[in-house]
Each structure stands twice: as structure tokens, then as C-alpha cells.
Amino acid sequence: MKIDRVQLRHLRLPLRRPFETSFGRTTHKEFLLLAVSAGGVTGYGECVADADPYYLPETNQTVLHVLRDFLVPLAFARELSHPRELGGAFARVRGHEMAKAALEMAVWELHARREGAPLYRVLGGRGGQIATGVSIGLQPSTATFMERVVEEVAAGYRRVKIKIKPGHDRELVEAVRERFPDLPLMVDANSAYTLADAPLFREMDRHSLTMIEQPLAWDDMADHAVLQRQLRTPVCLDESIHSGEDARRALALGACRVINIKAGRVGGFTGSLAVHDVCRAASVPVWCGGMLESGIGRLANVHLQTLPGFTLPGDTSASARYFDEDIIDPPVMVSPAGTIDVPEGPGIGHDIVWPRVEKATTFREEWKA
């Protein structure tokens, strides 16, 4: 496989509702979409970077620079027999996992289309359905927050994750537990706390949480290990894990008992497989986090979650939770039983609606070998 053309678009899609976390409020999803072609076949990859560097250091602009000036030329220079080989090609570029993932995942999708196979099959997964969870952002009041929780439980989601930050934590957990004592529930802090807040998390132990996600610094493992030793509730690492080696180190330190895999955060599908395999060998569960993806990135997450180590529901909600009009057809839908059907068509398995893509596109670039 010789890549001969890469097209990049910047898209801006309005969210149906603002989504708020400890580091900000989002009203539009801004992202880069890559189309990678080889021998007349094209595959697609969505970049999870945003307009700002508040989740991790990368932004749409840094991704554009690294792709244009480094990664795309490296990809053009290689004759590939498999997408895994891009890891070696990209090894000279340190970091920039989201940029690498956007290009690498598009090549995996291209590979699946060339094989005439669904993406999950070339990844080593299985068909059927995946279980879904939902992530609920910070709300103006506890009453509004509980309305959202009730709405999502009624929609069939099998696990609820709630965003927390200092001053908006204990009362939210207590409100959910009072109404839904047996609901699988987790909290996500997005690095908003320090070890000084350990008493708060020890108090949360009594609420039978599924996990506490990334409570401490985004680049920390040592303090998470100290915190995990004080808790019955599993700590889950997200922002701290960028590779299979990071996962190995975190588990060796005892920094967590669960790991969230986001393909964009670990350099793509090959990095996701590495983290998955490390955790599975250690009997540590993994699950798939979300980044407000459009249907293209959302379906990539669906296929990834068919791997056997993904034993916990991920944050892969229905398209309609986020967008009035997604850029794929049919949209991603969740059944009343809280599952998503894994597509069987080639690649991601759903059609891209190009008039909607064009409508959302703010600029584009194209590079040829």
C-alpha cells in the first residue's frame, strides 16, 4: 500500500447542548477530518484534538503543522504492508499522539476498505453489539443535573459517568445515589484535584462507585498511586496514559485499577491495541472514552470496543445526544437495552454524508506524494 494523497478538512459542528467539564464549556465541536488515499481507495480518520490545549497539549493548529510538515511526508515515503508499520515511520516524532492517531486511524480504515472488511475484523475484534455508557457534564444546578441523569437512565444507558470539580462533587454523587442506589456510577475529575483532597475521595468510597477517573494531575502517576492505596474504589487513568509502556508503568506503580483507552490519546489503533494487551495480561479492565466525536470518530470507537479486554461500557453515546445532524448515515443509535450494533460494512461501515461535511467545513488542504 503506497499512500498517494491526503486531504485534511477542518469542521465545525454545533452541539445540541453545551458540554461542561472542570476545564471548560464547549458549544461546538471543532475537529480535523483526514481522507487518506492509496490506489483509488480512501479511508477516513477523525482527530480528537480541539481548538484549545485544555485537555492535553495538542490543538487543531498543532496537529495541522505536525501533519503537514512531518507525518504526512513520512507516510508518503513508506511502502506499507500493514497500518502497524506507521508506528516505526512516526517514531522520529516525539509526542503529538493525536496528530499521529488521525493519520494512522485513517490508514487502518483504508486497509479495512481495501480488504472489504469491517474495521473491527482487521483490529481483531468481534461483531454483534457493544454496551454503552453516558457522560454527563456539569450543569447549572443539582436539579438540572438530576433531570439529565433521569433522562439518560430512561434512554437505556448501562453506566452513568458524571463530571465533577471542586465545589461540585459530593452533592452530585449523593443526589444520584439517593435516586438510583444500584446504578453503575463513576465520576470524572479531569485532573481537578490534588492529594490534599484525599478525604473527599475516601468519603466517596461509601457510595459504591465503579471508578474515579483521573482525579489528580494530567501527567501524574506517583500521586495517583498514593491515592489508590487509600481507596477501595478503583482509580482510572485517562490523561496520564499515552502508550502501552505508560500503562505498564502505571500498573507496576499501583497508580490505577482501570484504564480508559482513547485511540487519539495513545497514537491510534496500534497504540490502543498495545494498552489493551498490557491491561488484559494483567487482568485489568479497560473501557473506551469519548471526545465528543462526530459519527466517523464515534464509529471508530464502536469497532475498537469489540476487542475482548473492553469489559466495561464506554462513553460511546448516540449521535443524537450531541448533534442535530451527524455527518454519517445512519447515525449511531443506542437500543433500549443500552447497546450499539457493530456495523458490518467495509471500514467504519456507515456512509459519510458529504453535503453535511461540506456545510461544516471551514477550510481544507490537500497533499500529494
N, C-alpha and C positions, 0 to 999 in steps of 0.2 A: 504494500500500500504506500503510494507516494502522494503526500498531500500537495495539491497544486493551487488551492485558493482558500482564503479565509476571509469571511465578511463579518464585520462587527457592527452591531447596532446598539444605540442607547435608547431604552424605552422608559416611559413614564406612565404608570397606571395608577389611577386614583383608588384608594382603599374605600370600601363601603363604610367602615368606621375607623377612626383613629386608633392606633395601637400604641400603648404607652408602657415603657419599662423603666427601670431605675436610671437609665441613661438617656431617656428622651422620648418624644412623642412623634409618631410617624403618621402622615396623612396620605402619602403617595409612595408607591414602590418604584424606585429608580434603579435600573439594572442594565447590565450589558448582556446581549444575546449574541452568541457566536454561531456561525454556519461554516463548517469545515468540509471541503470537498476533495475527493480523490477519485479519478477515473469516472466522473459523471455521477457519483453518488455523494449525497450530502448528509452530514449528521449535525445535531444541534446541541448546544450546551449553554446553560444559564449561569451567569456569575452571581454569587451571593453577596458580593461587596455592595456597599451603599454609597450615598453621596458624602457621608461623614465617616470619620475613623473612631466612632464611639464604642463599637462592639470589639473590633480588632483594628490594627493599624491601616489596613488596606482600604482604599476608596475606589470608586469608578475611575477616577483620573489616574491613580497609581497603576491600576490594572491595565488601562489603555496604554500607558507608557511602557510597562514591562512586556506586554504582549507585542506591541508594535516593534520595539527596539531589541528585544531579546528572545522571547519564547517562540514567536512565530518564525523568525529566521532559523532557530534551532530545529523546529519541527520540519520546515521545508528541506533542511539539509539531510534528513534521515529517510531511509527506505525502511518502512515498518512492516514487520510480520505480525505484530500484535500491539494493542494500545499500551500494554505494560512497559514496552520499551521506551516510552516517552519519559519515564522516571529517570533513566540514565541520561537521556538527552538534556533534561532540565536540571540535572544535579549541580551544574555550574552556577545556577542562580539560587542564591540563598534566600529562604523565606518566600514571600509572595505566593502563599499556598492557594489563595482564591484565584489569582491570575492563572496559575498552573492548572487548577481544577477546571476552570471554564473551558480551556482548550482540551485538556485530557478527556473530560467527560463528553465533549463533542466528538472526539475521535472514537471513544467507546461506542457512542450511539451510531456513528458512521460504520464502525465494524459490525454492529448488530444488523444494521440495514443491509450491508453487503452480504452477510450470512443469511439474510431473510429470516432472522430470529428475533424474538422479543429480547429486550435488554436483560431481563432477569436471567435468561438462559446463558448468555455469554458471561455473566457475572458469577454463575454457579449457583443461582437460587432456584426456587420452585414456583410454580403458578398457584392459582387459587385466589385467596384473599389475604389481606393483612389487617390486623387490629389497629384501630385509630384512637388517638387521644386528642385533647384540645388544649390550647394555651390561651389563657385569659389575661389580658393586660390590665394595668392599673386603671381604676375607674374613679369618677368624681366623688362617689360616696359608697359606703358599705352596702346601702340598699340597692344602688345601681349595680354594684358588683354582684350581689346575690341574684339579681334578675338575670344577669348573664349566665351565672352558674346553673340556675334552674333551666334556662333555655337550652344550654349545651347538653345537660344530662338528659333532657327530654328528647334531644336530637339523636341520642344513642351512643354518644362518645363513651368509651370504656375507661378513660382516665382523664382527670382534670388537672392541669398544671396552672398555678396562679403566680403571677409576677408579684414580687414584694420588694420593698425598700424600707430603710429606717423610718419608723413612724407609721408605716402601712404594712403591717406584717401579722402580729399576734391576733388582732381582732378579726382579720380576714380568715385566718385558719379556724378560729373559734366559731365564726359565723357559718362556715361551710360544714364543720363537724356537727354543729347543733342541728342543721337541716339534713345532712347526709352523713350519718355516723360511719357507714361502711363504704363510702365512695373511695376508690383508689385516688389518692390526692398527693400531689407533690408541690413544692414551692421552688421558684427560680429567682435567685437574688441578683444575677448578672454582676457579681463581684462588688456588691454594695456595702459589705460588712467587713469587720476586722475580728481578730481573735478576742478582742475585748467584748464582743457580742456573743461569746460562747454561752453565757447563761440563757440568752433568748433561745438559742437553738436547743439547749438542754430542756428547756420548757416545752419546745415543740415536740420533743420525744414522746410526750404523753398523748399526742394526737394521731399516732399510728400513720405517719406519712410514708409514702412509698419511697421518697428520697428528698434530699435537699440539694438543689443544683447550684454549683459554682457560688457558694456564699462569700468566698474571700477573693483576694486579688486575682486578676485575669492571668497573670504569669506565675502564679504561686503553686507549689506542691507541698512544701515543707509545713506551712501553717495549716493547710488542709489536713495533713496527716495528724497534727496535734489535735485539731478539732474532731476528726473522725474517731480518735481514741476515746473521746468524751461522750460519744453518742451511740445509741442503739440504731437510730435512723441512718441508712446509708447516705453518705455524701456522693454526689455525682459530679464529675468534672466535665466541663464543656470547653470554655475558652483556653484552659491550660493545656489541652491535648492537640498537637499538630502533626503527630506521626505515630506509627507503631512503636517506635522507641520511646516516645513520651508516655504512651500507655504502659509500656513495660516498666519504666521508671516509677510512674505513679503507683502502680500496683505493688512494686517492691517496697516503696516507702509506706504503704498503707494509707495513701492520701485519699482513696475513694474505694467504694464497693460497687459502683456502677459507672459506666462511661457513655456519654452522649456522642454519637458519631454524626457529624455534619460533613458531607463529602467536600464541600467548599472549604472547610476549615482545615482539612488534612491533605489537601493537594489533589483531590479527585477520588475516583473509584479505586485505584490501586492503593492509595493511602487508606481508604476506608476498609478495604479487604485486609490490610496489614493490622489495623487496630482491631478489627473484628476477630482475626485469628489469634492475636495475643490474648484478648479477653476470653475467647472461647476455650483456649488451652488452660486458662486459669479459672474456668467456671465462673467468670464474672459476666453478668448480663450487660448487653448494650441495647440502645434504642436510638432512633433517628430524630434529631432535632429539626426544626423548621426555621426558615429565614424569610417568611412572607413571600415565598416564591410564586411566580406565575405557574400556569399549568405545566410548562416544559420542565422546570426545576422540580415541581411537585411530583410529576410522574417519575422523574429520575429517582426521587426518594422512595416512591412506592416500589419500584423494582429493586432497589438496594435492600429494602426491608424483608425481602424474601429469603435472604441468607439465614442459616439456622441459628446464629447467635443472637438475632434480634428477637428476644423473648418478651420484651415489654412494648406496649403501644407507643408509637411515636407521635410527633406533632404534625402529622400529615392530615390536615383537615380538608373539608370540601372546598372547592374553588369558590363557591357562593358565600363562604364566610368572609372572604376578603375582597372579591371583585364582582361588580355587577356583570361584567363581561370579560371572561378569561380569553386567552389567546389560543386556546385549543378547543377542539370539538370531538367528542362530547367533553364537557368539563369533568373534573374529578368529583365524584359523588360518594357520599357515605350512606350505607344502608341503615335501616332502623336498628339493626343488630350491632352497629358500630364498626363495620368493616368496609374496605375498599377492594373492589375487584382488580386483580392484577391484569393489565392488558396483554393480549396475546399477539397483537400485530407486530410488525418489524420495528425495531428501535423502541422508542417510548410508547408506541402503539396507538396514539391518538393523532388526529390530523391537526396541523397548525393552521389557524385561520389568518391568512396573510393580509386581508383588508384590515383586520383589527391590529395586527402587528404594525402595518404602515401607519395607521392612525396614531399609535402610541409612540412611534419612532421620532426622536428629536434630532439625531444625527447618525451617520454611518461612515465607515471606512472599509476599504477592501484592499487586500494584499494578495499578490500572486507570486508563485515560485519563479 
